Amino acid sequence: MEHREEGVVAACADLSESLWRTRELLESLAYRIEVQRALVETGRGSWLARSTRDVDELIATIRTSELSRAVELLPLTELLGLPQEASLREVAEAVPTPWDQVFAEHRHALAELTQGLTEAALANKELLSSSARAIDEALARFRTPASGSTYTASGSRDRESSARFFDETT
């Protein structure tokens, strides 16, 4: 095996390892988003802030991982004569066997994970929005004046006062 081929194989191995890390992080993100959904669906709002923080931290980790992957891709694109911004598909088409299949599998798995995450995130967003609307509607019942009027000490109607569940003046 000549020096260039050894370099390509080593660069392919590094990139594959980086793609595995990215896949694991995305799977962890999918899990955390599912936990977040379960918390909302079961009314466990006290843990929702922590869950959201966990998701945000993992997203930051994924961004850092993506930067590392981009850096690890540079030597391979140079060896293959590809542009630095080459897609994973382009890299898979240019590398020797069995790396072409390895990268095609990574690409497929990453696409599936990304699609699932997009759908889960949208579902969570919708669920959180509908929960927020339901809470607002419930609280509005306590803020809105009760229908009808009350009576004063003299027995006359007092249309200005309204029954409230809690006092909002402070």
Disulfide bonds with the S-S distance in Angstrom:
none
